Amino acid sequence: MDQTQAPLVDALAKAEAHPVIGFGAPGHGRGAAMPRGLRALVGAKAFKADLLTVKGVEDRTEGDLALNRAHEIAAAAWGADLCRFVTGGSTQSLHTALAAVARAGDTVLLPTNSHKAEWSYALVAGLDAVPLAVDVDPDWDIQTVVTPATLAATLDAHPHAKAAIVVSPNYYGIACDIERLAEVAHARGVPLIVDAAWGGAFAFSPRLPSDALALGADIQVCSLHKTMGSLAQGSVLLARGDLVDQQRLALAYELFETTSPSVPILGSLDATRRDHATGGAKLWGDVLDLAEQARAEIAAIPGLRVYGQDRVEPRTELDRTKVLIDLSALGVAGYAADDWLYKHHRIATGLSEARNLLVVISLGTGRSDVRTLVKALSDLSDRLRADPAILPPAPALPGIATLGFERAMPGADAYFGQVEEVAYEACTGRIAAEVIAPSPPGVPRLVPGQRIDAAHVAWLVANRDAGMFVLDPTDPSEHRLRVVAEAPAIDRPAMFAAEQRERQIGSDSSDTIAPSTA
């Protein structure tokens, strides 16, 4: 297909040149009723482009098929059989993928480094979500990949699983051995779904890791807004092969996609695809050159080290635009360093953890941005080495490898059952009734139905005190957890006495009812 075409972009331009006088939604009337204060911030153009696909950029029946054609061209760009543009982010794409392969009661394998999107859908849809173990690099305290051996063992233990999900690349840029994972899953008749939210550009540059769909994935989900240039919430859902019912996948898409999708987001997905299909190698060549420069300069700063290809396992790959920085030699937690960089240099990192920071070099990153980043990190290093007291010292924090997973009850039973809030420190042995997902990256460390052990409590308390941010917990202060309520203690002596009284009453009663004496 002609990858120079962008049907949605053309349709939007046509609507701009020949505007429709609308008497329906959206109610702002192409910006005629812009909320106060927004004109100066975003401009009238943003509202003029905020149309609907029906009777906005197309006629009542979408007769030009602009969205359909955009989907077909994008499918060809990624080598997919089916593509859908999604305006609710990769969260919506993942929900759609799961809805196409599993129904209530079915088993799906979810990696322990998957986003809360997968776990949340499994919870509300009544899926049997089985945790899929992810390897850990203890020297960096990060989760890495699902190995083929782990996937094989977990599928063999759960032979009725309807699908397996892996995250590739993960937040740190580490890509799994998708080819062998697909072979393992397909040998058992199970589709492999790849959460490639950060890997949408892989298909368009030989210097990036290999594209998951090309390696055998059955469904791939990509967030084009994360690194590729589309507007926020722009995601693509891709499918290939016959292990997934693509008609059902298309129907699932219609179940979840809004009937009023954002045309600016759709247009940005279309334009982003065009730019990458026609010039992705050059675009990402420049980005990767800049990333290599950033890596070298950051690694030269005293007290910092940078994660590299030497750390990844055989047959796995590293997206080198993800620059993971270990701060432990400086004696401060990543959370505190992140806040300091934001306050003193207006630097917003992609992620902060107990000991690490992550920065992402993407299409929108300029050389001046990298210079500012390196200057800020150098300043942090110099100040800390001169006076370590400028930031709180990093406490001894439990590693991510200490966290296990024991399911004590079905997630829905925990979520919908009787609950109470209990202090973090008193939660050992209790059962979680909410999702606890430090953000970013939004990976749950507790999900409803999971047994909370002493290691979870130690990890949560230590990271909370060091500055961890949990996304939308029941208690925003991060001091109490929503857990399954304990059954009232049974007073066995009182129960025995009550049973004795009932027996006595029964033995005093005759087989006939005495007449009333009233």
ChimeraX attribute file (.defattr): number of C-alpha atoms within 10 A of each C-alpha:
attribute: neighborCount
match mode: 1-to-1
recipient: residues
	/A:1	10
	/A:2	11
	/A:3	16
	/A:4	13
	/A:5	16
	/A:6	24
	/A:7	21
	/A:8	27
	/A:9	21
	/A:10	16
	/A:11	21
	/A:12	24
	/A:13	14
	/A:14	13
	/A:15	18
	/A:16	17
	/A:17	9
	/A:18	10
	/A:19	14
	/A:20	14
	/A:21	10
	/A:22	13
	/A:23	8
	/A:24	11
	/A:25	13
	/A:26	15
	/A:27	12
	/A:28	14
	/A:29	18
	/A:30	22
	/A:31	18
	/A:32	11
	/A:33	10
	/A:34	15
	/A:35	9
	/A:36	8
	/A:37	9
	/A:38	12
	/A:39	14
	/A:40	8
	/A:41	8
	/A:42	10
	/A:43	13
	/A:44	15
	/A:45	12
	/A:46	14
	/A:47	20
	/A:48	18
	/A:49	20
	/A:50	21
	/A:51	26
	/A:52	18
	/A:53	24
	/A:54	15
	/A:55	17
	/A:56	24
	/A:57	28
	/A:58	21
	/A:59	12
	/A:60	10
	/A:61	10
	/A:62	15
	/A:63	9
	/A:64	13
	/A:65	16
	/A:66	19
	/A:67	23
	/A:68	16
	/A:69	15
	/A:70	26
	/A:71	23
	/A:72	16
	/A:73	26
	/A:74	28
	/A:75	22
	/A:76	16
	/A:77	20
	/A:78	25
	/A:79	17
	/A:80	21
	/A:81	16
	/A:82	22
	/A:83	27
	/A:84	24
	/A:85	25
	/A:86	28
	/A:87	25
	/A:88	18
	/A:89	21
	/A:90	25
	/A:91	23
	/A:92	22
	/A:93	31
	/A:94	25
	/A:95	20
	/A:96	25
	/A:97	27
	/A:98	24
	/A:99	22
	/A:100	19
	/A:101	21
	/A:102	19
	/A:103	16
	/A:104	13
	/A:105	12
	/A:106	17
	/A:107	21
	/A:108	27
	/A:109	25
	/A:110	23
	/A:111	22
	/A:112	24
	/A:113	25
	/A:114	23
	/A:115	23
	/A:116	22
	/A:117	18
	/A:118	24
	/A:119	25
	/A:120	19
	/A:121	19
	/A:122	27
	/A:123	22
	/A:124	12
	/A:125	18
	/A:126	19
	/A:127	23
	/A:128	21
	/A:129	23
	/A:130	21
	/A:131	19
	/A:132	24
	/A:133	20
	/A:134	21
	/A:135	17
	/A:136	16
	/A:137	16
	/A:138	11
	/A:139	9
	/A:140	17
	/A:141	17
	/A:142	20
	/A:143	20
	/A:144	25
	/A:145	26
	/A:146	25
	/A:147	20
	/A:148	19
	/A:149	12
	/A:150	17
	/A:151	24
	/A:152	17
	/A:153	13
	/A:154	18
	/A:155	23
	/A:156	12
	/A:157	10
	/A:158	14
	/A:159	13
	/A:160	14
	/A:161	22
	/A:162	19
	/A:163	24
	/A:164	25
	/A:165	24
	/A:166	28
	/A:167	29
	/A:168	30
	/A:169	27
	/A:170	24
	/A:171	26
	/A:172	25
	/A:173	22
	/A:174	25
	/A:175	28
	/A:176	29
	/A:177	21
	/A:178	27
	/A:179	17
	/A:180	17
	/A:181	24
	/A:182	25
	/A:183	19
	/A:184	21
	/A:185	19
	/A:186	16
	/A:187	11
	/A:188	15
	/A:189	15
	/A:190	23
	/A:191	26
	/A:192	28
	/A:193	30
	/A:194	28
	/A:195	27
	/A:196	25
	/A:197	27
	/A:198	24
	/A:199	30
	/A:200	25
	/A:201	26
	/A:202	23
	/A:203	21
	/A:204	23
	/A:205	19
	/A:206	13
	/A:207	13
	/A:208	20
	/A:209	22
	/A:210	24
	/A:211	25
	/A:212	30
	/A:213	27
	/A:214	16
	/A:215	15
	/A:216	21
	/A:217	26
	/A:218	25
	/A:219	29
	/A:220	30
	/A:221	32
	/A:222	24
	/A:223	29
	/A:224	26
	/A:225	22
	/A:226	21
	/A:227	19
	/A:228	23
	/A:229	20
	/A:230	22
	/A:231	19
	/A:232	15
	/A:233	21
	/A:234	26
	/A:235	29
	/A:236	26
	/A:237	27
	/A:238	29
	/A:239	26
	/A:240	22
	/A:241	16
	/A:242	10
	/A:243	16
	/A:244	20
	/A:245	14
	/A:246	20
	/A:247	11
	/A:248	15
	/A:249	23
	/A:250	17
	/A:251	14
	/A:252	19
	/A:253	22
	/A:254	13
	/A:255	12
	/A:256	15
	/A:257	17
	/A:258	12
	/A:259	11
	/A:260	13
	/A:261	18
	/A:262	20
	/A:263	22
	/A:264	23
	/A:265	22
	/A:266	24
	/A:267	25
	/A:268	22
	/A:269	32
	/A:270	24
	/A:271	22
	/A:272	21
	/A:273	31
	/A:274	21
	/A:275	18
	/A:276	22
	/A:277	22
	/A:278	15
	/A:279	13
	/A:280	20
	/A:281	19
	/A:282	13
	/A:283	17
	/A:284	23
	/A:285	15
	/A:286	12
	/A:287	21
	/A:288	21
	/A:289	13
	/A:290	18
	/A:291	24
	/A:292	15
	/A:293	14
	/A:294	21
	/A:295	23
	/A:296	12
	/A:297	17
	/A:298	22
	/A:299	16
	/A:300	14
	/A:301	17
	/A:302	15
	/A:303	19
	/A:304	18
	/A:305	19
	/A:306	18
	/A:307	19
	/A:308	15
	/A:309	13
	/A:310	8
	/A:311	13
	/A:312	17
	/A:313	18
	/A:314	10
	/A:315	11
	/A:316	19
	/A:317	19
	/A:318	23
	/A:319	23
	/A:320	24
	/A:321	23
	/A:322	23
	/A:323	23
	/A:324	24
	/A:325	21
	/A:326	24
	/A:327	23
	/A:328	17
	/A:329	12
	/A:330	20
	/A:331	17
	/A:332	23
	/A:333	28
	/A:334	25
	/A:335	22
	/A:336	21
	/A:337	24
	/A:338	21
	/A:339	17
	/A:340	17
	/A:341	18
	/A:342	14
	/A:343	11
	/A:344	11
	/A:345	16
	/A:346	13
	/A:347	18
	/A:348	15
	/A:349	16
	/A:350	18
	/A:351	19
	/A:352	26
	/A:353	26
	/A:354	27
	/A:355	24
	/A:356	24
	/A:357	21
	/A:358	23
	/A:359	20
	/A:360	20
	/A:361	22
	/A:362	20
	/A:363	15
	/A:364	10
	/A:365	14
	/A:366	13
	/A:367	13
	/A:368	9
	/A:369	13
	/A:370	19
	/A:371	13
	/A:372	15
	/A:373	22
	/A:374	19
	/A:375	16
	/A:376	19
	/A:377	19
	/A:378	19
	/A:379	16
	/A:380	22
	/A:381	21
	/A:382	16
	/A:383	14
	/A:384	17
	/A:385	15
	/A:386	10
	/A:387	10
	/A:388	15
	/A:389	11
	/A:390	13
	/A:391	16
	/A:392	13
	/A:393	14
	/A:394	18
	/A:395	15
	/A:396	11
	/A:397	17
	/A:398	18
	/A:399	17
	/A:400	19
	/A:401	15
	/A:402	11
	/A:403	19
	/A:404	17
	/A:405	18
	/A:406	13
	/A:407	17
	/A:408	16
	/A:409	15
	/A:410	16
	/A:411	27
	/A:412	18
	/A:413	15
	/A:414	24
	/A:415	21
	/A:416	11
	/A:417	13
	/A:418	13
	/A:419	18
	/A:420	13
	/A:421	17
	/A:422	16
	/A:423	14
	/A:424	18
	/A:425	15
	/A:426	12
	/A:427	21
	/A:428	15
	/A:429	13
	/A:430	20
	/A:431	28
	/A:432	28
	/A:433	29
	/A:434	23
	/A:435	26
	/A:436	24
	/A:437	20
	/A:438	22
	/A:439	17
	/A:440	16
	/A:441	19
	/A:442	18
	/A:443	22
	/A:444	23
	/A:445	21
	/A:446	24
	/A:447	24
	/A:448	27
	/A:449	25
	/A:450	25
	/A:451	23
	/A:452	25
	/A:453	17
	/A:454	16
	/A:455	17
	/A:456	23
	/A:457	19
	/A:458	19
	/A:459	18
	/A:460	24
	/A:461	18
	/A:462	17
	/A:463	21
	/A:464	18
	/A:465	13
	/A:466	22
	/A:467	17
	/A:468	22
	/A:469	20
	/A:470	22
	/A:471	19
	/A:472	13
	/A:473	18
	/A:474	17
	/A:475	13
	/A:476	11
	/A:477	10
	/A:478	20
	/A:479	17
	/A:480	18
	/A:481	25
	/A:482	25
	/A:483	26
	/A:484	24
	/A:485	17
	/A:486	11
	/A:487	7
	/A:488	6
	/A:489	6
	/A:490	8
	/A:491	8
	/A:492	9
	/A:493	9
	/A:494	10
	/A:495	11
	/A:496	11
	/A:497	11
	/A:498	12
	/A:499	12
	/A:500	12
	/A:501	12
	/A:502	11
	/A:503	11
	/A:504	11
	/A:505	10
	/A:506	10
	/A:507	9
	/A:508	8
	/A:509	10
	/A:510	8
	/A:511	6
	/A:512	6
	/A:513	7
	/A:514	8
	/A:515	6
	/A:516	5
	/A:517	4
	/A:518	3
